[in-house]
Amino acid sequence: MCVPCYAQQWQNTTANLVGIQVDQDYFYLQGYLIEDHYYFKLQDVSYIMNSSQKPFMVQWQEADRSIHLYSGHNASAVQPQLASQEQNLQAVKSDRNVFFNASAITMDAYNIAGYTYFQLQDLARVMDFQVN
């Protein structure tokens, strides 16, 4: 008897504090290094982009379990939480649908401790801001 099984792509990762400059302001965000790229929580990136020329808002749609990003809208005033650097958290490849201004987009993402994390470079490409 053959029973179908689906392997999730996952790997261990550790939180790191990463310094990021937005215009003239400096921020530290919790990032996770996965395959030589840092991944950041969407809400944290949205918060630090509030005062920039490219603010965006993040909304979770429970009905279809998707993530929606809207340009030109300020994020909530909840500052990023810098948790302790926990060792060996599992990063699981995310299969969530993501929309930017109502259009479906594709980006690599990982679920870590119940939150979805994205590469800053991918967000910059979609939302038209620069990362150096």
Secondary structure as GFF3:
##gff-version 3
##sequence-region A 1 132
A	DSSP	beta_strand	10	13	.	.	.	ID=ss1
A	DSSP	beta_strand	15	22	.	.	.	ID=ss2
A	DSSP	beta_strand	25	34	.	.	.	ID=ss3
A	DSSP	beta_strand	37	41	.	.	.	ID=ss4
A	DSSP	alpha_helix	42	48	.	.	.	ID=ss5
A	DSSP	beta_strand	56	61	.	.	.	ID=ss6
A	DSSP	beta_strand	66	71	.	.	.	ID=ss7
A	DSSP	beta_strand	89	93	.	.	.	ID=ss8
A	DSSP	beta_strand	97	100	.	.	.	ID=ss9
A	DSSP	beta_strand	103	105	.	.	.	ID=ss10
A	DSSP	beta_strand	109	112	.	.	.	ID=ss11
A	DSSP	beta_strand	115	119	.	.	.	ID=ss12
A	DSSP	alpha_helix	120	127	.	.	.	ID=ss13
###
